[in-house]
Amino acid sequence: MSSDIYKDIILDYYRNPRNFGDLPDADVRAKDSNPLCGDIIEMQLKIMDGKISDIRFKGKGCAISQASASMLTEAAKDKTLEDVKAMGKTDVLNLLGIDPGPTRIKCALLGLKVLKLAVYGHLGQTVTEEVKQLV
Amino acid sequence: MVEKLTINVARIREDFPILKQQVNDKPLIYFDNAATSQKPSSVIDAIDRYYRQYNANIHRGIHKLAEEATLAHEEAREKVAKFVNARQTGEIVFTRNATEALNLVAYAWGRANLGKGDKIVLTIMEHHSNIVPWQLVAQEKGATVEFVNIDENGELRQDEVHELIDDKTKIVCMTQASNVLGTINPVKEVARVAHRFGALLLVDAAQSVPHVPVNVQDIDCDFAAFSGHKMLGPTGIGVLYGKAKQLESMPPFLGGGEMIREVHTTGATWKDLPYKFEAGTPNISGAIGLGAAVDYLSNVGMENVLDHEQEITRYALTRMKEVQGLNIYGPMNVDHRVGVVSFNLGDIHAHDLASILDEDGIAIRSGHQCAQPLMEFLQIPATSRASFYIYNTKDEVDVFIEALERARKIFAR
């Protein structure tokens, strides 16, 4: 019954997503989808003194995309915007504790892309090609 | 388990080298045949032989290799013509795939024959390849596109067929077998209805020609499109069947070498069928590979292919119904469907399910199956899909069922 990808921790975040829902006084919102499977993630951020003071996400999709987005919200809280801009694929894989493999990696990275879109949006900066290529 | 099968599957499996491998330390179970089939050694060898022994461009060279290559290419056309019972080889146009064949009709026939207020009738179960080209040409010509819906069994609404096809209808484009529901559509009956109103019938045969005996004259369709790679052949080769009368009246699709009779600075004239529609150096090795695939299927016999797949499908449907929380889309009557079974297991996302099955060496498809209008109609975001072919066994279905149970338990935690 064991699964290499679907560890208890991932299923737990999928079933009971942390920081799920709306942030009514959010300073910035971003949303994106994976055109291959239609998975959607939206992130809402409250920003104070250059740091993410609060964060929520909403979405629809597979366990990998939803769990990694939820884990990211926890990791991003209290981080500076510059810290978030520096986050990459390795950070997400460390949070998940697995490498989902080439066919599923985009599921795992959708949350990170949306988080970065929000940060770049808030800073009024052009989104880098690297961010666009995440999913 | 003793299997009563109409064909010798063990012997057939010997012909497919790819099936001998392990995936994730488990024997590969390939249930993604509606996406593309595996290839027997005879097909791989035919392509290999062409490149090693008689590679040359066709129809132009005078030398020995060119003659041999031309002969093999045209022999492949004859095999395909015979396989679907076309009246003549001129009715078999080689394309890149079924998608290109459908586009050929939409552009070459559609642009010349559609006008403002004309109606194109499709079905809600069409693949995107039989929707998007018609939306594009309809937009260009001011025509409209209408869809025949399905009933609760996943079968075509016959009442809507009669309701929608009318004097304004110029063409009806429908799949003979749904790549999502597996539903076999009554194309012969629809041809009669369409012709009564002077409309043409285009059949998307991508999921039918590989799995059921298809006789284009009996259906009386005006066009039929299918892909080589779904019927044991290589990728990059597809077929458009068209009644000679229709193909002759149509302008060319692509211009270039091979398709012309004469070119002058003032204009050009076209070659006879089917070359008028085959601009540029064609996929010679692909056509030869497809010819070998047709030989393979003909040797097995399409009636036997159908019998075997129906037996596997019947068994799979019975076993899948035992899995708690599993929803199957499409007809439960095996006589009304091909071996394509779409399903969802509880609230497990199709991609998660496919990943878990992959851990067990099982290849299935997951997603919207290139049929978003159908997904919208069914009000589901995606499905998982298992699709069978001549080399699949009931034992493989048993392993598949065990894997579904494993997935269910993982997500029930």
Boltz contact constraints between the chains, C-beta under 6 A:
constraints:
  - contact:
      token1: [A, 1]
      token2: [B, 406]
      max_distance: 6.0
  - contact:
      token1: [A, 1]
      token2: [B, 409]
      max_distance: 6.0
  - contact:
      token1: [A, 3]
      token2: [B, 356]
      max_distance: 6.0
  - contact:
      token1: [A, 3]
      token2: [B, 410]
      max_distance: 6.0
  - contact:
      token1: [A, 4]
      token2: [B, 359]
      max_distance: 6.0
  - contact:
      token1: [A, 5]
      token2: [B, 355]
      max_distance: 6.0
  - contact:
      token1: [A, 6]
      token2: [B, 410]
      max_distance: 6.0
  - contact:
      token1: [A, 11]
      token2: [B, 413]
      max_distance: 6.0
  - contact:
      token1: [A, 37]
      token2: [B, 351]
      max_distance: 6.0
  - contact:
      token1: [A, 37]
      token2: [B, 367]
      max_distance: 6.0
  - contact:
      token1: [A, 38]
      token2: [B, 381]
      max_distance: 6.0
  - contact:
      token1: [A, 62]
      token2: [B, 349]
      max_distance: 6.0
  - contact:
      token1: [A, 62]
      token2: [B, 351]
      max_distance: 6.0
  - contact:
      token1: [A, 62]
      token2: [B, 352]
      max_distance: 6.0
  - contact:
      token1: [A, 63]
      token2: [B, 352]
      max_distance: 6.0
